[in-house]
Structure formats: C-alpha cells, structure tokens
Amino acid sequence: MTQVTAYRAAILHSLADPAQVGLDASYDYYEDGILVVADGHISDIGPADQVLARLPAAAELLNFEHKLITAGFIDTHIHFPQTEMIASYGEQLLDWLNNYTFPEEGKFADPVHAKRVASFFLDELLRNGTTTAMVFGTVHKASVEAFFTESDKRNMRMIAGKVMMDRNAPDYLLDTPESSYIDSKDLIERWHKKGRQLYAVTPRFAPTSTAEQLDMAGRLLQEYDDVYLQTHLSENKQEITWVKELFPDRAGYLDVYDHFGLLGERSVFAHAVHLEQAECERMSETDSVISFCPTSNLFLGSGLLDLPAMENHNIRVGLGTDVGGGTSFSMLRTISEAYKIQQLQQHKLHPLKALYLATLGGARALSLDDKIGNLAIGKEADFLILDLHATPLIQTRMNNTHSLFEQLFVLMMLGDDRAIAETYIAGQRQYQREQASK
C-alpha cells in the first residue's frame, strides 16, 4: 500500500521567473498549507482546509509550527574536491588554483580519500538544504565513481563529471585527450541516468585543455546528446587575456568553446562576469546557461555579474556556490551576496526573484524543471522545511515583519544552515537539524 504523508505549515514556491511574468504571477503561497507526498512525488498541495477534505484517511499528517516549506535548493556550480580547502587566504583565480586547488585535488588519486570527502560533501549539501547540484570531480576517474556512489546511496539528483585537463597544471593532475575521452565515456555508460544521477562532460576551462582535448569533449557531446557540459568562462580578466594568447585564432573566450561544439541547452558556464556583447548574443542564440557564483566572485575579486543584462539577452541563469572559491555551502548565504552584488550595480534583487534563482530558476538552468524546482503536483518531492525562528535574531526580526516578502528577505539576509530544519529527498527525510522541533 502506498504511504501518503502530508506536511502542514506555511508553503511558498516559485511558478515562473518574476522578470518574465511579474511578481504576482511568479509564486504560490499558503499561509496555512498542506503538501502531500506519495511514492516520492508531490501528489497534492494547497490551503489546509481544502487539502484536508480530500486527504486519504490513512495518510500521516505532520504539523510544523513557525516553519516554511519550499522546494529544495539547486546549486548549478560547485567543486566537491575543494571542500577541505574552502576559505584559503589571499589569492586571485590563477594563483589560487596553483597554490591551493591543484595540491588539494591531487589527493583524489586515492579512492578512499575521494569517498570520505564525497560523503561529507553530500551531507553538507543536505544540511544546507541543497537537493540538486552540478558538481566538478577531479581529473581522477575514481573521484567521480566515489561521488556518484555516495549520491546514489542518498537518492539525490546530481550532475557530475570527471575533469578533463591535459596542460597548464601539475603533472600529477594531467590526463590526455584520449584518456579523458575513454574515462568520461566509461563514466557516462555507468552512471548517466542511473537512478537520479546525470553526467556532465567537464573540461576544467580552456587554458587547461588543448585543442585536441576540447575536440574530444565535443565528440562526447555528439555521441551522447543528453549529457551536460560544465566549465568556466570569463571569470577573471587575467584569465581572459591568457585564453586569447593560447587560442589566437579564436574571436574570444566563448568562441573557443563554440568552435569545438560545446555550446547548447545543457551547457553550463560558471561565472561569465566579463562577457562582451557578441558573447552574450551567442550565449542566447545557443540557449547556453550561466551559473552566477556571487560568493566566489567576491572572494577571488573576479567581478560583478550584471544579472539584468543577462535577462535582457534571455540567457538562463542559475545560482552556484562554487565551493571552494565560494565561501559557503548555503544557498541562503549565496542569495545574500547576490543581492549585494546587484546593489553595487544599482539593481534590485527582489526576494521572489532570489527564491526563483535558488529553486525553479536553477532547475530551468539545468533543464530539469519538468522534474524538480518547485512543489507542483507530479514533481519529485525534494523539499525543505525552513525554520522562521532559527536563531534569536531571526525570530526577533520575523516578529517585526509585515509581509511575506519581508519574511523572505529576512531569511535571505540572516539565514544560513541553521535555518534548514529538515531536508527531504524524493519524499524521504535525509536531514533533520537536531534543534528543530515540529
């Protein structure tokens, strides 16, 4: 017999991009609502009095006080091997890679190390309310095997890939065009669409791949037309200059990837904070995606993404924490920094737009909005229970709010992992904060 569980609390979820439909049409909110889950999917949602009237008699009903239910957060760019080097001091991108990142990633030649870090990383995501992420492994095939094995155990919907990197890195981190193709192909065959796991072809960024390797990446995308592509783009001005030196025949950074057939609806480019007009137009033409990584862009001094400009070009944008360049696993902290970045450019990031970016916008960026991203009936039941009294300060501030939008903004500005009371994956609770109470 199907187990039916109903969750009663305030409920808020995104329906569409506020920039496209306006604020009022972009969300559903039930001050006293019920979310019903059966067989890992959402089977009903609505005002409590209406849902109670049609709830099966055998359903379990769970009541939550001072809580808000919303869809699970979606992180469109993060590096699991950089977990233990987060908050490494005082460098910009290229020096930071050489001094911190590459030595750390060298440890992932050891499958035992990879398994331990993958397990911690996934548990940290759950603790922060992230239910789906697009994830970099290392150049080592075993790092991605370990990641997918641990993710599959938790039934999380994850996208990940083995880094392809055959130059401009330490010898112990280099593969070859041929070995990167073979290893990636083996991982695709083993893991892509196994349960909720999905694969992303993963050249680190143009400077660490030869033309031959980027050609192999394009070949993989042709052979497997439903896999993803993830890489970095126009993060740092020094990096952009380097790319132009390495690929003098190409019109610019994006054109390097375009030349090898790496643009498209499942291609996610992290950062993109220094795009030229023609590059924005090409991103839009190919329906390619930007992952906006606020905490990393600030921490590494890379630059500020002009979000409205990307919207004007109809480019899909998701949020990324970019751990370990990013300084927090928390999408709430990431939203907070995104707000500040837009403020610096005289743009406003409305709380409903921020919620959209962290949930349904991320799902659309990853072409998964038919499965996840909000609490629509039929979607996979990845959702959060947020604690509106998570800390004394948050509780005090909530008592002084006068609207839903204010409450949401308080969570954005003051919230972090402590605001995540419970995290559910396909209807199963995978995390519960010890202090959380129903």
N, C-alpha and C positions, 0 to 999 in steps of 0.2 A: 504494500500500500504506500502511495506517495506521501512523504512527510511534507506538510504545509506549515510554514512558520510565518507569523505576522509580527511586524515590528511597529510599535506605536510611539511617535514622537513628532516634533516639527520636521517637515520634509521640504527640501529645496533641491531642484535640479535644473540644468540647462536644457532648453529645447532648440535653441538656434543661436547664431552669432548676433549679439546686440548691434554690431556695426551694420548688419545686413537687414535686420527686421525691426530694430528699435528695442528699447529696454523692455517695454511692457509685454511684448510677444516673445521674449527670449527665455522665459523661465516659467516653471510651475512652483507654487509654494502652498503648503498646507500647514497652517499653524498647529492644528491637531490632525495629523495624518497617519495613515497606515500603509506600510509597504509589505506586500505578501510575496513570499518566495516558495517555489516548488521546483524540485528537480534541478536546482542550480540556476534557475532563471526567475525573472520577475513575472509573477502571474497576475498581480493586481496592485493598484496604487490609487490613493485618493483621500478625500476627507474621511475622518474616522467613522462618523455616523453612517456614511454610505457604504464603506467597505465592511464594517461590522455586520451590516444587514445581509451581506452576501458571502460572508466568510464561512467556509466549511466548519461544521460543528466540531470536527476532530482537530482543527488547526490549533497550534500552540500560539498564544498571544503573549508577547513580551513588551512591557511598558518601560519607557525611558523618560526620566524627568530632567529638565534643563539640558536636553540633547537636541541635536540637529542631524538628520540623516541626509546624506548626499552621495553622489556617485564617487567611486574610488578615483584617486588622483592618477594622472598619466604623465610620466616623465619621458620626454622624447629624446633625451641625450644624457648618458651617464656612463662612467667607466668603472666597472666593478673592481679591476685590479688596483685602482688608485685609492681604495677605501682606507688603507692604513697609512697613507701619506697625505690625507686631507689636511689643509692648513699648514702647508710648508712655506716658510717665510721668504718673502722679499725678491721675487724674480718676475720678469715678464715672460711671455709664452715660450720663446725658443730656449732661453737659458733654463727656465723651469722644467722643460722637457728633459734637457740634458742632465741637469743637476739632481733632479728628484724622480721624475717619472720613469725614465728608462731603467735606472738601477732597481726601482721597485718592481717594475714589470718583469725584470729578469728572474725574479723569484718564482714566477709561474711556470717555469720549466718543470717544477716539482708538482705532480698531480695532487699530492697530499695537501700542500700549501694552497693550491687552487681550490680544492674542495672546502677547506676550512674558511677561506675568505669568502667564497661564494655563499656559503651557508650564513655567515654573519651578515653579508651584504643584503641578502634577500630578507632576512629577519629585520634588518634595519629599515628596509623599504616598507615592510608591513607595519612597523612601529610608527612610521611617519605617514601612513595612510596611502602609500603608493601601491597600486594593484597591478599596473602595467608599466613597463619601461622598455626603451630601446637602448641596448647595452653593448658597449665595447668589451671584448675579451682582450687577450694579448696575442702576440704572434704565434703562441703555442696552441696547437690543436687541443691539447689536454685542458687548457683553461676553459674552453667553450664546452667541452664534454662535461667538465665539472659543473659549470654554470647551469647548463640545461638539465643535468641530472638532479640538481638541488631544486631548480624551479619546477620541474615536473612533479617532484615529491609534494610540493605545495600547491600544485594545480594552478599556478599563476600564469597569466597570459603575458609572455615575454618575447621580445625580439632581440636576438643577439648574433654576434658574428666574430670570427677569428680575424684579427688584424692582419692585413697584407702590407708588408714593409720590407723592401729589398735594397734600400740605400739610405744614407744620411742618418744612420743610427748605429749603436754599438754592434759589433759582430755577433754577440750572443743573442741579439734580438732580430737578426735578419733572416728572412726566408728567400725564396727565389720566385720568379714568375711561375715556374712550373709547379713547385711545391705548394705555393699559395693556392693555385688553381685546384690541385689534387686534394689538398686538405679541406678547402672550402667545399668542394664538390662532395666529398665524403660526409662532411657535417650536414650539408643540405639533405642528402639522401637519408641520413639517420634521424635528423631532428626536425626538419621543416614540416610543420603541420602534424607533428607527433603530439597528441593531446592538444594543449594550448600553446605549444612552442612554435616560434616562427624564426626564419633565418634572415640575416642581413649580410650581404657582401660588404666587406669592411676595409677598404684601403684607408690607412690612417689619415693621411692628407697628401696632396700632390707632391710635396717635397720629399717624402719618404718612399715614393714608388716611381720606378722607371716607367717609360712609355710602354715597355713590354708588359709590365705587371698591370698597369691600368687597362691595357688591351685585354688581358685575361679577366679582369673584373667585368668589363663589358661583355665578354664572352659568356661568363656565368649568368649575367642578367638576360642574355638572349636565350640561353639553354633552359633557364628556369624563370619563366616570365612572371611568376607570382611571388618571388622573393624580393627583399628590400635591398636598398643601398644606403649605407650611412658613412659619412665622412665629415671633414671640417672644411670651412670655406670663409675666407676673408675675415679672419678673427683679429689679426694684428697687422699693422702697416708694414712692419719689417718682414713678416711672413709673405705678404703680397709681393713685395719687391723681390724676395727670394724666388717665388714661383715664376715671376716674369724672367728672371735670369736663367732658371732651369728649363723653361719652356719658351724660348724666344720666338718661336714660330706661331704661338697661340696669341689670340687677341687680349687675353686676360685670364685671371684665375678660374672663373667659371667656365671659360671656353676650353680649358684643359680637360675638365670633366666632360663637357659637351662633346668634345672631339672623340672621346672614347665611348660614347653612348651611355653615359652614367646619369643623365637627367631623366626624370619621369615622375609619375604619380606616386611611386613608392620610394622615391629618393629623398632622403632627409639630410639637409646640410646644416650642421651646427654653426651658430654664431651669425655669419653673414652681416656683420655690423658695418662693413665698408664697401657695400656693393655700389657699382656705378649704374647709371640709368639704363644702359643697354643690358646689363646683367639682370636687373630687376625685370625688365621686359622679357628676357629669355626664360627666367625662372617661371614667370606667369604663363608663357606660351607652352612650356613643357609640363605645367602643373606640378613642379617640384616644390619641396617643402623646406621651410626654415625652422630650426629649433632655437628659440630665444633663450639664452642662458645668462640671466641677469647677474647672479652672484659671482660667476666665473668672470664675466666681462668686467665687473668692478674690481674683483680681487687681483686679476692679472693686468689691470689697467688697459684693457684692449679697446674699449669704445662703447658707444651707446647705440642700441638698435632703435631706429625710428619706426615704431610699430604702425602708426597711421599710414606712413609711406608704403609699407608692405601691403597693408589693407587696400590702399588705393590701386595697387597693382594686382589685386585679387590673388595674392600669394598666401597659401595656407601657412599658418604659424602655430606651433605648439611650444610649450614651456619645457626647458631642460634644467636640471640641477647641475649637470656637468661635474659632479664629484669625480676626481679630487681637485680640479681647478675651481669648481664651485665649493662653497664653504658649508653647505648644509644639505642633508637628505630631504629636508622638509619642503614640500611644495608651498606651504604657507609662508615660510621664510622667503622662498623664491618669488612668490607673488609680491611680497612686501618690497623686495628690491626692484622688481619690475615696475611697481608703482613709482618708486623714487626715480628710476631711470627716465620714465616718461615725464615726470615732474621737471627734471632738469632740462627737458626739451619743450617745456610749456604745453605738454599734452596731459590729459586726464585719463587715468585708467579706472573706470568705474568698477565697483565690486562685482557686479554681474558679469562684466567682461572678463575680469580676473578669474571668476569661477568657471566661466566658459573655457578659457585658455587651459586651465588645470584639469578639465574633465572632457567635455564633449569636443572642444577645440583640439585637444591632444588626440582624441580618438579619430577625428577627421584628418588630422595631420598624418596619422598612421594608417589611414584607410580602413579603420576598424569600427567606424561609427554605426555599422549595422549590428555590431555585437556588444559594444561597451560604450561608455561615455556619459550615459545618463540612466535614469531609472524607468525608462519606457517599458511597457509590457512586452515580454519576449526577449529582452536583453539579458545577457549573462549577469548574474547577481553579484557583481563586485561593488561593494558599497562601504561607506564609513558611518560611524556614529561619532559625531563631534560633540565635545563637552563644552557647553556655553559657560560653565563655571570652572573651567580647567585650572585656573590659578586665582588667587585672591584679587589680583589686579584685573584680570579679565572679568571676573564676576562683578566686581565693583563697577567697571566700565559698562558692562551689559545692563546693570541696573539703571544706568543713566542714558540708555539709548531710547529712541522714539520711533524707530522704523526697522524693518527687515534689513534695509541697505546699511544702516548704521551698524547693526549686529554683525553683518557680514564683513564690513570694513574693519571692525574691531578684531575679528578673527584673523583677517589678513595682516593687520599691523602688529598684533600682540601674540598671535598663535604660533605654535611650533609642535613638536611631537607630543607635548603634554596635552594638547587639545584633542588628540586622537584617542577616544575612549575604546573603540573596537574597530577592527578591520575584517571584512568578510570577503572571501574568495569563492565565487560560484556558490554562494549561499552558505558556506561553512566559515565559522569564525576562526580566523587564523592568528588574530592578535587581540588581547584584551589588556588594557592598562591596569596594573594592579590596584590603583587607587580608584578606578572607575566604578561607579555604582549605578544601578538601574533605577 
